[in-house]
Amino acid sequence: MKKQIISCAAAALAFVGFAGCEKTNIEYVTKPTTMTVGEVVECELNPALPEPGDNLYVNGYRCPILPTGEAGFHNIPGAEQYVVHTQEAVMVEGTKVGFGIPSTQTYREGGLSKAACPLYALTDNAGLAHIVFKPAVGALKIVIPPSGEEAFKEISSVEITCKAYVLTSDLQVDAATDETYILGNATQKLTVNGTINILNGAEVYCAMPPMRFLEDLTVKLVNEKVTQTLPLKVQGQYIERGKALAVAVEPQWKVLTPYYGSANCIVVAPGSTEVEFDCAPHTSESLTYAYTKNDKGELLPPADEAAQPLASKAEVLWNDVSKDFITGVQLTNGKKSIKAKLSGEKGNALVAIRDTKGNILWSFHIWVTDIADHDYGNGYTVMDRNLGAVSIVPGTYQANSLLYQWGRKDPFPSGDASASASASHKLYKESGETSLETAVASNSTNGTVAYAVAHPTTYIKYKSKSSSGNYIGNDWMIVYNDALWGNPTGFDNPDPSTIKKSVYDPCPEGYMVAPNDVWWKAGSETSIFPAEAEFGAGEGWVEVNKNKGLLVTINGNRTFYPASGIYNRSNGNLQDIGVDGSTQKSCPIKTKSNSGYIIVKGKKPDVAKKGNARGNAYCVRCVKER
């Protein structure tokens, strides 16, 4: 029997026009005015169905889904069957329809997202009232076990790669036979992004075309603290339409931080003519980047020797004395130590090690000076000078210290206020005068620890004053990190027993950056600095040739806090020598917008819970590890 598809109005006219006529063998089928999303055939992908606001596509026509859940069908020509699908097609030919499988997909708990899983159906007019869809794709299901660690409760992406085959592509499916064909636009990388909670485990569905794997894959799980790269043994297995191939992974959730040497600052006694120190590669397994040791008390070796090679070369980046201050830098002890000749003068130098390609692997601060310890009477033993100062004579430029951006291990030089409040000391290498690199603005490339380590003479300016996402205003890092100096919660909960020196700490071995309560009296938040009325003879805000600082007695120890200046977060310039002697703390403030510091700009330092931009560089005072 021949069928004739007509609209409802045409059906009414036909009934009137043929009244009283003889019977014919034409059957009239009324074309509906709407269609309704029904369900997906039972499958392992648990795909999301389209909702009001989404579109359906019928025989090449786009039909928006209305708030009622129905899609209008008025303008679509009637037919005996319809190919209906949920994504715009890359091609339509009869019952064959082509889709693009995205190489970047969005995580959806328990199944595939709508964008990653195109659905299709071949139906007649009656079936439009409750369309039953089929998925065009299959999926690789990555099964991630529980991390069990709050620090590793989430990952932000799953990235799968292959060497030569296909992970996503354009895909053709024949709605009449369900046969599929890979069309083109093949990619060798598939990424699923989202907030993926793995505290109790997770299953991440990755949409792929039906196929047989000709090789094993690699998967990368990205957590804010660590990235795990793992193998996926899938060679010879199949992705089938509507099915999920489950593959379990076994990540080891611990932070593996590569570093070199046993301290970032090496103190040398004045008059010494030689220095030799450790520059061997090591690994930290600490969430706060502490120097991790084995049962024998030895620093851990590299986790990946290929990725963390021995140094190929050592060289002086700068010193603040003369071209003869440090010379003859060389690698010794199987390239695990650095040895250099010294002039015997007091001063500072920055020495770097490089790989075979010339990239800086790490750098070390050589500090030729006398140091002594002061007992502050509150449980802390504190250096008698700021980090980098070579004198404690009040008001002299030699007492001005080096300056540090919060969380960075490498110093920037101060200067002599009698010459300029905004000009650093001259810098030298063996070949003569040198200078710092041009400051750069923070972005996704250079606002990172890796960039800072590889560019120790480059000041990193802030990106913006405003916070957004994981960026905090005025920070040099593009994604904030509270643990860089080993004391992420110490601003509000100062507890020396919880602090372990970080591999990014700039202080010498046995010392660490001062925590929040160093400048408090024992058992209180009262300033340890004496009031002006308690100053001894000659104490207070002293000045010699425009170089200034605070000279006071703390628990019987006369000590000096120099106004060494700051580096400005917005332009990377040195300023306020002889004006500002503010000093960093190892902890950020609770709001994560600033680093902790004490304000030293006159006779009365402010040691209350203050913070300032992490992008600025201030003085550092080291304390004995406890």
Disulfide bonds with the S-S distance in Angstrom:
Cys507-Cys622 2.14
